[in-house]
């Protein structure tokens, strides 16, 4: 497929995409929590430049999420679960915040990025274990405030390569949006996050000279294409499993997995 691209590594990326797709369908989450730590590990084994390991993992994950985000948006739109006026109002902030976040991430070295990622994933894991839903206590704010909220969600999403659901869904629920609609609207917001994040990392990496072959910006395209293809195929299977498996128990197990992967990534970066 790519000259110099070992079939073993391509198989690893396909497997990572397949596993990520199943979990995405099962729990309705983005793939960054799994992709970034595993990609960092694989990039270390591929002897990619140590100073850009996390940047490449974040960028590649963001780019791989784009097709999944499109599929998720379409599915929720068909069910009428997207509040498009909210998406339109929050999208400018999302685009700006995510794009700016990639510049901050590119400025930071691998170690602080890995520390922030690990801490945020610990927060996500705790949220999944406790399964606390914020009590609806207010209405959706006006356009200016929504743009500000979108900027914050986008900036954090860029630093950890997530679709924003772990932040957008609680915010919308807090603003009296019903949970299914909050999830659908969050899925729609996930597309500008993934697109803007991928574009930002691509632009920031263009001036970097020592990146490996088949890389554009910080994005390693063989991994993107393999992971996106596999996750697109397995996500529906994960969604099917969600109706037959004990989701609360699986969520707790998945939370442990997230923390374990994040800590392993941090250890790999600090010891590399």
C-alpha positions as CSV (number, residue, x, y, z in Angstrom):
1,X,0.0,0.0,0.0
2,X,2.8,2.4,1.0
3,X,6.4,1.9,0.0
4,X,8.4,1.1,3.1
5,X,5.3,0.6,5.2
6,X,5.6,-2.8,6.9
7,X,2.5,-4.9,6.8
8,X,2.8,-5.6,10.6
9,X,2.5,-1.9,11.5
10,X,-0.4,-1.5,9.0
11,X,-2.1,-4.4,10.8
12,X,-1.5,-2.7,14.1
13,X,-3.2,0.5,12.9
14,X,-6.1,-1.5,11.5
15,X,-6.6,-3.3,14.8
16,X,-6.4,-0.1,16.8
17,X,-9.1,1.4,14.5
18,X,-11.3,-1.6,14.8
19,X,-11.1,-1.7,18.6
20,X,-11.7,2.1,18.8
21,X,-14.7,1.8,16.5
22,X,-16.3,-0.9,18.8
23,X,-15.8,1.2,21.9
24,X,-17.1,4.3,20.1
25,X,-20.3,2.5,19.2
26,X,-20.6,0.8,22.6
27,X,-20.2,4.0,24.7
28,X,-20.8,6.8,22.2
29,X,-17.3,8.2,22.8
30,X,-14.6,9.6,20.5
31,X,-11.5,7.6,20.0
32,X,-8.8,9.9,21.4
33,X,-8.7,8.2,24.8
34,X,-7.6,4.9,23.2
35,X,-5.9,6.1,20.0
36,X,-3.4,8.7,21.5
37,X,-1.7,6.4,24.1
38,X,-1.5,3.4,21.7
39,X,-0.3,5.6,18.8
40,X,2.4,7.1,21.0
41,X,3.6,3.6,21.9
42,X,3.5,2.5,18.2
43,X,5.3,5.6,17.1
44,X,8.0,5.0,19.7
45,X,8.5,1.5,18.3
46,X,8.7,3.0,14.8
47,X,11.5,5.2,16.1
48,X,9.7,8.5,15.2
49,X,11.2,11.7,16.5
50,X,10.8,11.7,20.3
51,X,10.1,15.4,20.6
52,X,7.0,15.1,18.3
53,X,5.6,11.7,19.4
54,X,2.6,13.2,21.3
55,X,2.0,15.9,18.6
56,X,1.8,13.2,15.9
57,X,-0.4,11.0,18.0
58,X,-2.9,13.8,18.7
59,X,-2.9,15.0,15.1
60,X,-3.3,11.5,13.7
61,X,-6.1,10.7,16.1
62,X,-7.9,14.0,15.2
63,X,-7.7,13.3,11.5
64,X,-8.9,9.7,12.0
65,X,-12.0,10.9,14.0
66,X,-13.3,13.0,11.1
67,X,-15.0,10.2,9.1
68,X,-16.5,8.8,12.3
69,X,-17.8,12.2,13.3
70,X,-19.5,12.6,9.9
71,X,-21.2,9.2,10.3
72,X,-22.2,9.9,13.9
73,X,-23.7,13.3,12.9
74,X,-25.7,11.8,10.1
75,X,-27.1,9.1,12.3
76,X,-28.2,11.5,15.0
77,X,-29.6,14.0,12.5
78,X,-31.8,11.2,11.0
79,X,-33.3,10.7,14.5
80,X,-34.0,14.4,14.8
81,X,-31.7,14.6,17.9
82,X,-29.6,17.6,16.8
83,X,-30.4,21.2,17.8
84,X,-29.0,22.9,14.8
85,X,-29.4,26.5,16.0
86,X,-27.2,25.6,19.0
87,X,-24.6,23.9,16.7
88,X,-24.5,27.0,14.5
89,X,-24.0,29.3,17.5
90,X,-21.4,27.2,19.2
91,X,-19.5,26.2,16.1
92,X,-17.5,29.5,15.6
93,X,-16.1,29.2,19.1
94,X,-15.4,25.5,18.6
95,X,-13.5,26.1,15.4
96,X,-11.5,29.0,16.9
97,X,-10.8,27.2,20.2
98,X,-9.8,23.9,18.6
99,X,-7.6,25.6,16.0
100,X,-5.9,27.8,18.7
101,X,-5.5,24.8,20.9
102,X,-3.4,23.0,18.2
103,X,-1.0,26.0,18.2
104,X,-0.6,25.7,22.0
105,X,-0.1,22.0,21.8
106,X,2.5,22.4,19.1
107,X,4.3,24.9,21.3
108,X,4.4,22.6,24.3
109,X,6.9,19.7,24.5
110,X,5.8,16.1,24.7
111,X,6.0,15.8,28.5
112,X,3.5,18.5,29.6
113,X,1.2,17.3,26.8
114,X,1.3,13.8,28.1
115,X,0.8,14.9,31.7
116,X,-2.3,17.0,30.7
117,X,-3.7,14.1,28.6
118,X,-3.3,11.7,31.5
119,X,-4.9,14.0,34.0
120,X,-7.9,14.7,31.7
121,X,-8.4,11.0,31.0
122,X,-8.4,10.4,34.7
123,X,-11.2,13.0,34.9
124,X,-13.1,11.2,32.1
125,X,-12.7,7.9,33.8
126,X,-14.0,9.2,37.1
127,X,-16.9,10.7,35.3
128,X,-17.7,7.3,33.7
129,X,-17.4,5.4,37.0
130,X,-19.6,7.9,39.0
131,X,-22.0,8.3,36.1
132,X,-23.2,11.6,37.5
133,X,-25.5,13.7,35.4
134,X,-25.5,17.5,36.1
135,X,-28.9,18.7,37.3
136,X,-30.6,20.9,34.8
137,X,-30.4,24.3,36.4
138,X,-30.5,26.9,33.7
139,X,-31.4,27.7,30.1
140,X,-29.0,27.8,27.1
141,X,-27.0,31.1,27.1
142,X,-27.1,33.6,24.3
143,X,-24.9,33.4,21.2
144,X,-21.8,35.3,22.6
145,X,-21.7,33.1,25.7
146,X,-22.2,29.9,23.7
147,X,-19.3,31.0,21.5
148,X,-17.1,31.4,24.6
149,X,-18.1,28.0,25.9
150,X,-17.4,26.5,22.5
151,X,-13.9,28.0,22.5
152,X,-13.1,26.4,25.8
153,X,-14.4,23.0,24.7
154,X,-12.5,23.2,21.5
155,X,-9.2,24.2,23.1
156,X,-9.3,21.3,25.6
157,X,-10.5,18.9,22.8
158,X,-7.4,19.9,20.7
159,X,-5.1,19.1,23.6
160,X,-6.4,15.6,24.1
161,X,-7.8,14.7,20.6
162,X,-11.4,14.1,21.6
163,X,-14.6,14.9,19.9
164,X,-15.7,17.0,22.8
165,X,-18.6,14.8,24.0
166,X,-17.2,14.5,27.6
167,X,-17.6,18.3,27.9
168,X,-20.4,19.2,25.5
169,X,-22.9,16.6,26.8
170,X,-22.7,17.7,30.5
171,X,-22.9,21.4,29.5
172,X,-26.0,20.9,27.4
173,X,-27.6,18.7,30.1
174,X,-26.9,21.4,32.7
175,X,-28.7,23.8,30.3
176,X,-32.0,21.7,30.4
177,X,-31.3,19.9,27.1
178,X,-32.7,16.3,27.2
179,X,-29.9,13.7,27.3
180,X,-30.6,12.0,23.9
181,X,-30.7,15.5,22.2
182,X,-27.6,16.6,24.1
183,X,-25.7,13.5,22.8
184,X,-26.9,14.1,19.3
185,X,-26.0,17.8,19.4
186,X,-22.6,16.9,20.8
187,X,-22.1,14.5,17.9
188,X,-22.7,17.3,15.5
189,X,-20.3,19.6,17.3
190,X,-17.7,16.8,17.1
191,X,-17.2,17.3,13.4
192,X,-15.9,20.9,13.5
193,X,-13.7,19.9,16.5
194,X,-12.1,17.0,14.5
195,X,-11.8,19.0,11.3
196,X,-10.4,22.1,12.9
197,X,-8.0,20.1,15.1
198,X,-6.7,18.0,12.2
199,X,-6.2,21.2,10.1
200,X,-4.5,23.0,12.9
201,X,-2.0,20.1,13.5
202,X,-1.4,19.8,9.8
203,X,-0.5,23.5,9.5
204,X,1.6,23.5,12.7
205,X,3.7,20.6,11.5
206,X,4.4,21.9,8.0
207,X,7.5,23.7,9.2
208,X,8.9,20.7,11.0
209,X,11.6,19.0,9.0
210,X,12.5,15.8,10.7
211,X,9.1,14.0,10.5
212,X,8.8,10.5,9.0
213,X,7.8,9.7,5.4
214,X,4.0,9.7,4.6
215,X,3.5,12.5,7.1
216,X,1.8,15.8,6.2
217,X,2.1,18.3,9.0
218,X,1.9,16.2,12.2
219,X,-0.5,13.8,10.6
220,X,0.7,10.3,9.8
221,X,-1.6,9.3,6.9
222,X,-1.1,5.5,6.8
223,X,-2.4,5.3,10.3
224,X,-5.2,7.7,9.6
225,X,-6.5,5.8,6.6
226,X,-6.2,2.4,8.3
227,X,-7.8,3.4,11.6
228,X,-10.6,5.4,10.0
229,X,-11.5,2.6,7.6
230,X,-11.5,0.0,10.4
231,X,-13.4,2.1,13.0
232,X,-16.0,3.1,10.4
233,X,-16.8,-0.6,9.8
234,X,-16.8,-1.7,13.5
235,X,-18.7,1.2,15.1
236,X,-22.1,-0.2,14.1
237,X,-21.1,-3.5,15.6
238,X,-20.3,-1.7,18.9
239,X,-23.7,0.1,18.8
240,X,-25.4,-3.3,18.4
241,X,-23.5,-4.7,21.4
242,X,-24.7,-1.8,23.5
243,X,-28.2,-3.3,23.5
244,X,-27.0,-6.8,24.7
245,X,-24.2,-6.1,27.2
246,X,-24.1,-4.8,30.8
247,X,-23.1,-1.2,29.9
248,X,-22.6,0.1,33.5
249,X,-20.1,-2.7,34.3
250,X,-18.3,-2.3,31.0
251,X,-18.1,1.5,31.5
252,X,-16.2,0.9,34.8
253,X,-13.8,-1.6,33.1
254,X,-13.3,0.9,30.2
255,X,-12.5,3.7,32.7
256,X,-9.8,1.5,34.2
257,X,-8.5,0.9,30.7
258,X,-8.4,4.6,29.9
259,X,-6.4,5.3,33.1
260,X,-4.0,2.4,32.4
261,X,-3.4,3.5,28.9
262,X,-2.8,7.1,29.9
263,X,-0.4,6.2,32.7
264,X,1.5,3.9,30.3
265,X,1.8,6.7,27.8
266,X,3.1,9.0,30.4
267,X,5.6,6.4,31.5
268,X,6.7,5.9,27.9
269,X,7.3,9.6,27.3
270,X,9.1,10.2,30.6
271,X,11.4,7.2,30.1
272,X,12.0,7.7,26.4
